[in-house]
Amino acid sequence: MSTSLIRRFFDEREPPTPCLVVDTDVVAARAEEFATAFPGARIRYAVKANPAPPVVDALVAAGAGFDVASPGEIALCLERGADPAKLAYGNTIKKPADIAFAYEHGVREFTTDAESDVENLARHAPGSAVSVRVLLDAPDSVTPFGRKFGCEPSVALDLVLRAADLGLRPGLAFHVGSQQPDPSAWEIGVATAAKLFAEAAAAGVAMDRLNLGGGFAVAYRSDVPTLAEYAAKIGDALRAHFPDGVPELTMEPGRVLVAEAGVLRTEVVLVARRSATDERRWVYLDIGRYNGLAEAENEAIAYRFEPLDDRGGPSGPVILAGPTCDGDDVLYQRTRYELPLTLRAGDRFDVLAAGAYTASYASVAFNGIAPLRTYCVGRYGDDG
């Protein structure tokens, strides 16, 4: 997608680095594209991907709802004009007070994966729609969730029946992991859900809602399926496993709506050689794992770095690291990056497709470094 507004902002404003610039017009266009790919599905943007108020504004205007994970995200969305009926509390880990806050503010849709949470929901959010999250044995995503969320299908069925007994309206949910490049991963979840729908119906509980989660991948340095390709695979799976009619669908896109809308600009702080026998140079940037590039942990997300001060000439291998005095603040040692041999302190790079899970992951003041500055441009932007 075009980043011309972002380039113009950088050229005209020359903001200090590091900083993130997000084009809200791109966010709105991507939301429209997603809705077109999945017609009829209820779109709930995962606020944690990028909670910048202008991003929320763009998505409210686009008619999207929001997947919220805390009272703070609920308050943010409501302050920006979101309809509480379009908020879904997707975090399975929540205090009773959090549930009560959500219910008092109009939230009637929750996700759960534990009996005590179901009981808390019945007590503090009576009559609400509750999706039981199922643990899947799906293909690995780039940033998998492990076993932190969801429960085995047999446990999920018990929770569905328990929720119904307590007056809640049960449904099912699953998530195939963030940055999932394999569209067939959703078929495993759909097949599991269809089996549970049938088992619940046999026990006297009819369900009509299925939350397919998020996980739609973005092209960083490798190609990924298009939204149309994801939609085709998911649609085939739904029709195959729900031949009598597809349930009401909820989708929770995050990264796929905002990543390509953002460009992060960073500056080289230091270039050093640490060994006479190692051809790799250490390149220290003013952005690292603690102030914007947390997803470089385990080198899971390999961003594209576009040089602004390329003086030409040959390139050589580098290790990229952040600016803090923490030994873990190293971005890429195993992933191959080559940068010009003329690289020096003060040179700048644009990190592309950086609109998701960057500013929202940045620490408050580790090593005294300020949180990542974010500027929003476009129709809903606050900076032009």
Secondary structure, 3 states (H helix, E strand, C coil): CCCHHHHHHHHHHCCCCCEEEEEHHHHHHHHHHHHHHCCCCEEEEEHHHCCCHHHHHHHHHCCCEEEECCHHHHHHHHHCCCCHHHEEECCCCCCHHHHHHHHHCCCCEEEECCHHHHHHHHHHCCCCEEEEEECCCCCCCCECCCCCCCECHHHHHHHHHHHHHCCCEEEEECCCCECECCCCHHHHHHHHHHHHHHHHHHCCCCCCEEECCCCECCCCCCCCCCHHHHHHHHHHHHHHHCCCCCCEEEECCCHHHHHHHEEEEEEEEEEECCCCCCCCEEEEECCCCCCCCHHHHHHCCCCCEEECCCCCCCEEEEEEECCCCCCCCEEECCCCCEEECCCCCCCEEEECCCCCCCHHHCCCCHHHCCCCEEEEECCCCCCC
